[in-house]
Amino acid sequence: MYKFAHITDCHLGSWRNPKLREFNLQAFEKSISISIKEQVDFILITGDFFDVNIPQLSPVKKAVEILKQARNSGIPVYMIYGSHDFNTANVSMIDILHSADLFIKPTDFQLDNDSILLKFFTDKKTGAKITGISGRKVGLDKQIYEKLDKKKLESEDGFKIFLLHRGIQEILPQDIQFRDSVPISLIPKGFDYYGGGHIHKRVEKKIDSSLIVYPGPLFGSTFQDLEETAKGETRGFYIISFDKQILDCKFVEIKVAEILYKEIVSVKWNSETLEAEITKNISELEVKDKIVLIKVKGKLLGKRSNIDFGKFSLDISKRKALLSFINTNNLSTDEASAIVVQSDNKFDIEREIFHKSIKNFQADSTVSHKVKNQVNSKLTGKTGESASLSLLDVLRNEKLENENASTYDDRVISYAKSIFDSEGYFYDN
């Protein structure tokens, strides 16, 4: 009998708050330590290992040390990239780790006319045959699924594992239908194990003799992730036992901090009533040694600025909470707002803001007909939304340690240019 671990969506380097960033690293280190203790034969990581393609060096150093623990224990790591990990036009940190042989990337393929032939990587010890498709931003990897030679993959014998950083529409619960998902018809059949990433919720589905698993993140990279954890969503990874077929599927919970969540709904209250209600609710919470999330939502009669939300965080901290955060994103007021988006997911908020803004965009009447056509074809509609989201993602790249301003500017500009093709978007020649 053999065993492998399946880990995904580590998002190392995420969180501006240093304590949350450290908790995230601790969760990854704990998962590798358990995998070593359990004597797994190999480890699968299905994308979004880092939160950005060029992360700060401190979490990179720690990640390398942890990966070396697995390698020094004789446990190979097989990893596909996620949409956060890399930029197609530039070298990313994940590429450097791959060049240093810290993991194996089982995503090689070759083109045969208009078809894509994925290659299998056979694990030396177990004989398991592993292949997969890395995730790419704004759904660019969907083209690979559409051109995939599925029959070639399906005809291969042996114990087979398919790795993907995409949702599968038909197996996701209705409450987490995901925009970046593909129909099951594009997925090759007959694999023993399908290891998924990208979905930040645990999903486990058996179809015939195949097992499809999305472990979800080890800790989380957004406040929505932490909120779901506080509501009962368990975080962790899987250990799968197999021989010629899957024998056992075990979820291993990873808990590095207790999270407390409290929701307060304002029903057209004025500032004084809402402030009193928040004070009352917070005073009743047991916050010691916990991450505390307070969400204030509903309708406020008056201005948010009339309430000092900062004092609530200070009060919680004084009572020895690990961290505290007050979320007022879904608290509406009578104050004018150009665009209103009701969501807790920052990516949904960004996408909806771009959608509404681009829908009302018109090119300047003074520009030439050629440039106007370029703008209308490339920067409006879904194409414009995708380009805008990609540019925003570029701007998330922080300045690296000891990187001067000029080098940082050149790097960001280079990434931004790579989003556009070589057609010359705005050149009026």
Disulfide bonds with the S-S distance in Angstrom:
none
